[in-house]
Amino acid sequence: MKKIGILFGMEDTFPWAFIEEVNRTAPAGIIAEPVSIAKVEQGVATDYAVIIDRISQDVPFYRAYLKNAALCGTAVINNPFWWSADEKFFNNCLAVKLGVPVPKTVLLPSKERPTDTTEKSFRNLKFPMDWEYMFGQIGFPAYMKPHAGGGWKSVYKVYDPNDLWQKHEETGQLVMLLQEEIQFTDYYRCYCLNGKYVHIMPYEPRNPHHLRYATQPKTQGEEHKKLMATITDYVLKLNKALGYDFNTVEFAIRDGIPYAIDFCNPAPDADVNSVGQHNFEWIVENAAKMAIERAIEQKDGQNNCTWGTFVGSAVGNTAPYVPQAPASDKKTAPAKKAEATTKTAPVKKAIATKKEDAPKKASTKK
């Protein structure tokens, strides 16, 4: 018997519908159920051939459990090792290399120094940074948002350098992106499952949450067909490179060109009350299909997680993982304790030697 588990928190519609669909359509010998964790012991396999992860981004205990499960042969969707390493700025960098249009973006240092660092920790950072160049590249208005994370948390629209400095004061230790605004005429959100199933949904991010899918595409006819083909191509390129089995990609359409805005959503919204009945039925049916496929393919004791082409090409080997005999233990010297320091703004000098001077040096020319 092969078990497919789903690990979830507060969501109620998708997990139960997914379990029902798997149990309705799976061949004999495959069943689905909510994941149940009674103990977690290092190097010991779980009872699950496949686990769909919907919550470990919020619960570190679950993330550690899933990494151990993956090591022991469970096909974890999405790969917990890659999900732990991935972030939005890298995704944009990768999109540039893949030829997928993305908004112009630069990285900003955190307002406050990370805990246990001092001013000396930042001596490789130029003071001040080249704000005139960066602002000239991005232009205003622009968006400032965390380089990692999601859920529209700590996202700011900034209208000029003064506005940016004021809002940056609120960001604490967050590393932020500054990204050009894409004035769009159309917008789409796309599910992508198993690197092959794509569902494109008209989406209006400016609507209230429960009405964001209550919209229609603005492009029509042949133009719409070409746009859908291009979006499908970009969605597959991004997800195959990243190695996500379950993800959404958002596109803003400007002058007929789809710009990938957000494509790091490994636990995307799948609630019937927000995505609507038609989209809900698609995600339930195809998520169940994907999980059954992965359960059939799963082999005990092997690496059954998806590794994207970026990682695969980097290591030059995508063969299944085969456990090796443990190496002899080696004792290492304890790390030197970090110098204690009072927490202060880390890169105040990088932002500007004097905050009031920054706008004078900044240029808003595009």
Secondary structure as UniProt FT lines:
FT   STRAND          2..7
FT   HELIX           13..25
FT   TURN            28..29
FT   STRAND          30..34
FT   TURN            42..43
FT   STRAND          50..53
FT   TURN            56..58
FT   HELIX           60..71
FT   TURN            72..73
FT   STRAND          75..77
FT   HELIX           80..85
FT   HELIX           88..98
FT   STRAND          105..108
FT   TURN            115..116
FT   HELIX           119..122
FT   TURN            123..124
FT   HELIX           131..138
FT   STRAND          142..146
FT   TURN            151..154
FT   STRAND          156..158
FT   HELIX           161..168
FT   TURN            169..170
FT   TURN            172..173
FT   STRAND          176..180
FT   STRAND          186..193
FT   TURN            194..196
FT   STRAND          197..202
FT   TURN            205..206
FT   HELIX           209..211
FT   TURN            212..213
FT   HELIX           221..242
FT   STRAND          246..254
FT   TURN            255..256
FT   STRAND          257..262
FT   HELIX           272..275
FT   HELIX           277..297
FT   TURN            300..301
FT   HELIX           309..315
FT   TURN            346..347
FT   HELIX           348..351
FT   HELIX           355..357
FT   HELIX           358..361
//
